[in-house]
Amino acid sequence: MSDDSSIEKSMELISLLPDRYYIILRPSGDNEFTLSAYDTTGKKYEKDEDYSPAMVIHEGAIDLIRNHTDDVHDNGLATIQFRITGEEIIEEEDIEDENVVQLVQDNVIRVDFGKKQ
C-alpha cells in the first residue's frame, strides 16, 4: 500500500461516525471499483438477538455487491433510467403531485467537497 493510499484509508477511518454500518465504493479505474465495509457499532454478534435489521441488510448488501455485481449494476442502470424518464415526464407534463415527484427522486444525497486538496 502506498503512503498516499494509506493516508486516504486512515482519513476514511477517522471520518466514520459511531453506531453505523458503512459501505464505501470507490472508483478504481477502467470500470472497476473497490468496496470497503465498516461496522462502527462496537457490538458483539454472539446470539440471534444481537443481529439488528441494519446489520443483516448491511451483510446482504455486501453479499449482493460482491457475488451478484452484474445484477446490481443492471438494477442501478434501470433505476437511473427510470428516474431520468420520470423527471422528463414530470417536467413535460408539469406534474406537481408530490407523490409522483417522490417516486422519481434520486436515492443518493450528493455532497460536493469542491476541488481535491
KAUR-V965604 format. One record per pair of residues at least 24 apart in sequence whose C-alpha atoms are under 8 Angstrom apart, sorted by the first residue. I is the first residue (numbers start at 1). J is the second residue. D is the distance in whole Angstrom. If there is no record, write none. Layout:
I_J_D + I_J_D
//
This chain:
16_40_8 + 21_54_7 + 21_55_7 + 21_58_7 + 22_58_8 + 23_58_8 + 23_62_8 + 37_62_8
//
